[in-house]
Amino acid sequence: MTFAIARRALTVLGLMAMTTAPALAEGSISVMSFGGAYQEAQRKAVFETYTATTGIKVDEQEYGGEIAKIAAMIESGNTTIDVVDVDAPTLLQGCDEGIFEKIDWDQIGPKDDWLDGTTSDCGVGTIVYSTSLAYNAAALSDGPTVIADLFDTAKFPGKRGLWKNPATNLEFALLADGVPADQVYEVLSTPEGLDRAFAKLDTIKGDIVWWEAGAQAPQLLASGEVVMTTAWNGRIHNANKEGQDFKIVWDNQILDSNYWAIPKGAKDIAASMAFIKYAVEPEVLAGTTKYIPYGPVRASAAEFVTPEDAANLPTSPTNLTVALTLDNAFWADNGDEIRKRFTTWLAQ
């Protein structure tokens, strides 16, 4: 799709919204997301341009990702949110429990344009982010280059930061131990594979500083408390905007996604679908990358991303060399049991 064609498509979409639904042009749609820099990027790239195109005001709400908040609203019989941004575990749970409406993909577009793992019966992918290894180049000029370096305390002595969660850590452990990305969950699904992942973590257990909130990872790097840490790529990017010189090791990054979903009982499903369709148009998706380094979920959006912005995206071809997509279904099925073992392991 060329830039001109895409622009015409967005113009037609806007004209259709204004000519076929004049009543909505004077109305509003309620959209709930995660706040912070992420929602600010959505505001600039999606909400404001949607209003400019259709005349429909976006009434913004914020939450912390709690599915209970969505469920309580639905159970009250008064669904006041039209569209909500959710993470993958929330989408899986909500879809299973009937909290979200089914998506009419005929209205959205061909699924073969979406990246793996970003389409669902109940949700439409919006961004791709990654958990990656990062280090402070100001303190470590010759830094790590592969995920195996996270476990190499001889070559890189010192503390390393890890998210206090078995998810991503067990995957990183197997990747560093030589398991190919496309076999990680097959191996992790076996007792032997789980033992192997914990054994790999054992090799650095005494050198781990655990972080629980995303903001802590760059803080650990900045303070020099750790020589490297796993982190969410957006947090590292924001730290660099504030003057840090952090580097991301894209090798074996672990990808995850957020999704647009429609809460059960939304007052106007057609209006909710129209908003989502607009929000995931290729040029609109690319627009988000100007404000936050999360990758577009559609392959056709790549041509609208500037080379400067692409350099910071987990989905950029130069960064997407060896990557693993987090299998949220695996964690939904096995997470409780593995988390119990992880908690016991931490206490030993």
VMD Tcl script that draws the C-alpha trace (Angstrom):
set ca {
  {0.00 0.00 0.00}
  {1.43 3.40 -0.97}
  {1.31 6.46 1.21}
  {-1.18 8.12 -1.15}
  {-3.49 5.09 -1.17}
  {-3.33 4.81 2.63}
  {-4.14 8.49 3.04}
  {-7.09 8.15 0.66}
  {-8.26 5.12 2.64}
  {-8.19 7.10 5.89}
  {-9.95 10.02 4.23}
  {-12.66 7.73 2.89}
  {-13.03 6.16 6.34}
  {-13.46 9.58 7.89}
  {-15.97 10.67 5.25}
  {-17.95 7.45 5.71}
  {-18.09 8.00 9.47}
  {-19.32 11.56 9.00}
  {-21.79 10.87 6.19}
  {-23.28 7.55 7.27}
  {-23.47 8.26 11.01}
  {-24.04 12.01 11.52}
  {-25.46 11.43 14.98}
  {-22.20 9.88 16.16}
  {-20.22 12.82 14.81}
  {-21.61 14.90 17.65}
  {-21.15 12.16 20.24}
  {-18.28 10.52 22.02}
  {-16.72 7.15 22.62}
  {-15.23 6.03 25.94}
  {-11.80 4.39 25.68}
  {-9.84 3.03 28.66}
  {-6.07 2.42 28.61}
  {-3.04 2.25 30.91}
  {-2.19 5.93 31.32}
  {1.34 7.34 31.40}
  {3.56 7.74 28.36}
  {1.73 4.91 26.61}
  {-1.67 6.58 26.73}
  {-0.11 9.91 25.88}
  {1.22 8.32 22.68}
  {-2.23 6.90 21.96}
  {-3.75 10.32 22.56}
  {-1.53 12.00 19.99}
  {-1.48 9.26 17.36}
  {-4.96 7.76 17.70}
  {-7.47 9.64 19.87}
  {-6.86 13.15 18.57}
  {-6.64 12.10 14.93}
  {-9.79 9.99 15.30}
  {-11.68 13.02 16.57}
  {-10.26 15.18 13.78}
  {-11.30 12.60 11.18}
  {-14.76 11.67 12.45}
  {-15.85 14.45 14.76}
  {-16.33 11.90 17.54}
  {-14.75 12.88 20.85}
  {-12.68 10.26 22.69}
  {-13.53 10.21 26.39}
  {-10.34 8.85 27.97}
  {-10.31 6.64 31.04}
  {-7.31 5.07 32.81}
  {-6.82 1.87 34.81}
  {-4.05 -0.43 36.01}
  {-5.02 -3.40 33.88}
  {-7.34 -4.99 36.47}
  {-9.80 -7.39 34.86}
  {-11.90 -7.13 38.02}
  {-12.65 -3.51 37.20}
  {-13.97 -4.48 33.78}
  {-15.93 -7.44 35.16}
  {-17.54 -5.36 37.91}
  {-18.74 -2.81 35.38}
  {-20.30 -5.53 33.25}
  {-21.91 -7.30 36.21}
  {-23.53 -4.03 37.28}
  {-25.40 -4.00 33.99}
  {-23.98 -0.61 33.11}
  {-21.08 -0.96 30.65}
  {-19.79 2.59 30.37}
  {-16.56 1.78 28.49}
  {-16.80 1.24 24.73}
  {-13.23 0.06 24.05}
  {-10.48 -1.03 26.42}
  {-6.76 -1.67 25.95}
  {-5.79 -4.97 27.62}
  {-2.69 -7.09 27.96}
  {-2.58 -10.66 26.66}
  {-3.36 -12.51 29.94}
  {-6.38 -10.27 30.55}
  {-7.58 -10.87 27.01}
  {-7.28 -14.65 27.38}
  {-9.10 -14.68 30.70}
  {-11.76 -12.24 29.58}
  {-12.41 -14.13 26.38}
  {-12.78 -17.41 28.29}
  {-15.14 -15.83 30.83}
  {-17.30 -14.00 28.29}
  {-16.24 -10.54 29.46}
  {-15.40 -9.32 25.94}
  {-17.47 -9.17 22.77}
  {-16.40 -11.21 19.77}
  {-14.50 -9.29 17.08}
  {-15.92 -9.15 13.56}
  {-12.68 -9.53 11.66}
  {-14.42 -8.93 8.34}
  {-14.67 -5.32 9.44}
  {-11.07 -5.06 10.64}
  {-9.01 -6.53 7.83}
  {-7.14 -9.67 6.74}
  {-5.53 -11.51 9.65}
  {-2.55 -12.49 7.50}
  {-1.34 -8.87 7.77}
  {-1.03 -9.15 11.57}
  {2.10 -10.40 13.33}
  {1.96 -13.78 15.04}
  {0.04 -13.70 18.30}
  {-1.66 -10.33 17.74}
  {-5.09 -11.54 16.61}
  {-7.81 -13.08 18.76}
  {-11.51 -13.89 18.70}
  {-12.00 -11.18 21.33}
  {-9.18 -8.72 20.66}
  {-7.29 -6.82 17.99}
  {-3.56 -6.29 18.50}
  {-2.44 -2.69 18.94}
  {1.29 -2.71 19.87}
  {4.20 -5.12 20.26}
  {6.74 -4.54 23.02}
  {9.64 -6.63 24.25}
  {11.46 -7.74 27.35}
  {15.13 -7.49 26.47}
  {18.58 -7.37 28.01}
  {19.95 -3.85 28.56}
  {23.12 -2.28 29.95}
  {24.62 1.12 30.67}
  {27.14 1.95 27.94}
  {28.52 4.79 30.06}
  {29.66 2.24 32.64}
  {30.29 -0.76 30.38}
  {31.84 0.13 27.05}
  {32.24 -3.47 25.92}
  {28.83 -4.74 26.91}
  {26.85 -7.93 26.37}
  {25.76 -8.85 22.85}
  {23.73 -12.04 23.30}
  {21.32 -13.34 25.94}
  {23.88 -15.93 27.05}
  {25.96 -13.02 28.42}
  {23.31 -12.52 31.10}
  {24.45 -15.81 32.61}
  {28.20 -15.31 32.06}
  {29.44 -13.93 35.37}
  {33.05 -14.66 34.47}
  {33.00 -12.38 31.44}
  {30.62 -9.88 33.03}
  {31.03 -9.94 36.82}
  {28.53 -8.08 38.94}
  {24.84 -8.03 39.74}
  {22.15 -8.40 37.09}
  {18.54 -7.30 37.32}
  {15.63 -9.63 36.59}
  {11.87 -9.21 36.72}
  {10.52 -11.02 39.79}
  {8.37 -13.37 37.76}
  {9.01 -16.81 36.27}
  {7.61 -15.68 32.91}
  {10.42 -14.46 30.60}
  {13.12 -15.62 33.05}
  {12.59 -19.31 32.35}
  {12.44 -18.60 28.64}
  {15.66 -16.55 28.79}
  {17.32 -19.35 30.73}
  {16.51 -21.95 28.09}
  {17.48 -19.63 25.24}
  {20.83 -18.95 26.92}
  {21.25 -22.70 27.42}
  {21.03 -23.28 23.68}
  {17.37 -24.15 23.15}
  {16.14 -22.75 19.78}
  {13.40 -20.16 20.11}
  {10.85 -22.31 18.29}
  {11.41 -25.16 20.77}
  {11.39 -23.25 24.06}
  {7.80 -23.98 25.05}
  {8.02 -27.58 23.91}
  {10.99 -28.02 26.26}
  {9.46 -25.94 29.06}
  {6.33 -28.10 28.93}
  {8.29 -31.10 30.21}
  {9.48 -31.74 33.79}
  {13.02 -32.10 32.48}
  {12.81 -28.80 30.62}
  {11.50 -26.99 33.65}
  {14.33 -28.44 35.73}
  {16.79 -27.33 33.07}
  {15.50 -23.74 33.15}
  {15.69 -23.51 36.95}
  {19.17 -25.06 36.89}
  {20.31 -22.32 34.52}
  {18.87 -19.65 36.80}
  {20.71 -21.32 39.69}
  {24.02 -20.35 38.04}
  {23.36 -16.63 38.68}
  {20.96 -16.77 41.61}
  {23.42 -15.13 44.00}
  {23.98 -12.26 41.57}
  {20.34 -11.35 40.89}
  {18.71 -8.10 41.97}
  {14.96 -8.50 41.50}
  {12.74 -5.71 40.17}
  {8.95 -5.69 40.28}
  {7.90 -2.40 38.68}
  {9.00 -1.44 35.19}
  {10.56 1.83 36.32}
  {12.97 -0.03 38.63}
  {14.97 -1.69 35.84}
  {16.46 1.53 34.37}
  {16.94 2.88 37.89}
  {19.11 -0.14 38.74}
  {21.26 0.55 35.68}
  {21.53 4.26 36.37}
  {22.61 3.72 39.98}
  {25.21 1.13 39.00}
  {23.61 -1.46 41.25}
  {23.57 -3.89 38.34}
  {25.81 -4.27 35.28}
  {22.89 -5.38 33.13}
  {19.19 -6.06 33.49}
  {16.23 -7.40 31.64}
  {13.78 -4.58 30.98}
  {10.83 -3.48 28.90}
  {12.14 -1.71 25.83}
  {9.92 1.35 26.29}
  {11.38 1.99 29.74}
  {14.92 1.94 28.37}
  {13.98 4.27 25.54}
  {12.40 6.76 27.95}
  {15.50 6.68 30.18}
  {17.66 7.52 27.18}
  {15.39 10.45 26.34}
  {16.18 11.71 29.85}
  {19.93 11.59 29.23}
  {21.01 8.01 29.91}
  {23.20 5.99 27.53}
  {21.55 2.60 27.81}
  {21.85 -0.04 25.11}
  {19.40 -2.81 24.30}
  {20.57 -6.29 23.32}
  {17.89 -7.36 20.86}
  {19.20 -10.92 20.62}
  {16.51 -13.31 21.89}
  {14.15 -10.56 22.95}
  {10.75 -11.81 24.15}
  {7.81 -10.17 22.41}
  {4.37 -9.50 23.87}
  {1.33 -7.51 22.78}
  {-1.56 -5.38 23.91}
  {-5.02 -5.53 22.37}
  {-8.13 -3.47 21.81}
  {-11.21 -5.24 23.20}
  {-14.90 -4.40 23.55}
  {-16.43 -5.00 27.00}
  {-19.57 -7.12 27.02}
  {-22.65 -4.94 26.81}
  {-20.95 -1.91 25.27}
  {-23.69 0.52 24.27}
  {-22.84 0.68 20.55}
  {-20.82 -2.25 19.19}
  {-20.72 -0.72 15.71}
  {-19.17 2.47 17.07}
  {-16.64 0.45 19.08}
  {-15.68 -1.56 16.00}
  {-15.35 1.60 13.92}
  {-12.92 3.07 16.46}
  {-10.82 -0.12 16.52}
  {-10.76 -0.30 12.73}
  {-9.41 3.24 12.62}
  {-6.90 2.66 15.42}
  {-5.27 -0.25 13.57}
  {-5.08 1.32 10.13}
  {-1.42 0.91 9.02}
  {-0.65 4.64 8.94}
  {-2.24 5.20 12.35}
  {-0.26 2.32 13.86}
  {2.92 3.79 12.43}
  {2.02 7.15 13.93}
  {2.22 5.71 17.44}
  {5.91 4.88 16.93}
  {6.69 8.60 16.75}
  {5.81 8.90 20.43}
  {6.72 5.54 21.99}
  {8.94 2.69 20.71}
  {6.35 -0.06 20.47}
  {6.08 -1.87 17.17}
  {3.05 -1.89 14.87}
  {1.14 -5.17 14.81}
  {0.55 -5.09 11.05}
  {3.25 -5.76 8.48}
  {1.72 -3.17 6.14}
  {2.46 -0.43 8.69}
  {6.23 -0.81 8.29}
  {6.49 1.41 5.22}
  {5.04 4.36 7.16}
  {7.59 4.14 10.00}
  {10.58 6.46 9.65}
  {14.06 4.87 9.72}
  {14.83 6.89 12.85}
  {11.82 5.48 14.71}
  {12.32 1.98 13.31}
  {15.75 1.73 14.93}
  {14.10 1.68 18.37}
  {11.33 -0.82 17.62}
  {11.41 -4.47 18.67}
  {9.69 -5.35 15.39}
  {12.21 -3.57 13.17}
  {13.81 -6.07 10.75}
  {17.27 -5.16 12.06}
  {16.19 -5.87 15.65}
  {13.89 -8.81 14.97}
  {16.73 -11.22 14.32}
  {16.19 -13.95 16.91}
  {13.04 -13.38 18.93}
  {10.51 -15.36 20.92}
  {6.83 -14.48 21.26}
  {5.64 -14.97 24.83}
  {3.16 -17.85 24.89}
  {0.47 -16.44 27.15}
  {-1.69 -19.54 26.67}
  {1.15 -21.64 28.13}
  {1.31 -19.38 31.17}
  {-2.47 -19.40 31.55}
  {-2.40 -23.20 31.66}
  {0.78 -23.69 33.72}
  {1.43 -20.40 35.47}
  {-0.04 -21.19 38.90}
  {2.02 -24.34 39.34}
  {5.21 -22.79 38.01}
  {4.80 -19.67 40.15}
  {4.52 -21.84 43.26}
  {7.80 -23.51 42.35}
  {9.36 -20.13 41.58}
  {8.33 -18.77 44.99}
  {9.80 -21.83 46.70}
  {12.99 -21.47 44.66}
  {13.35 -17.81 45.68}
  {13.12 -18.77 49.36}
  {15.75 -21.52 49.18}
}
mol new
graphics top color blue
foreach p $ca { graphics top sphere $p radius 0.5 }
foreach p [lrange $ca 0 end-1] q [lrange $ca 1 end] { graphics top cylinder $p $q radius 0.2 }
display resetview
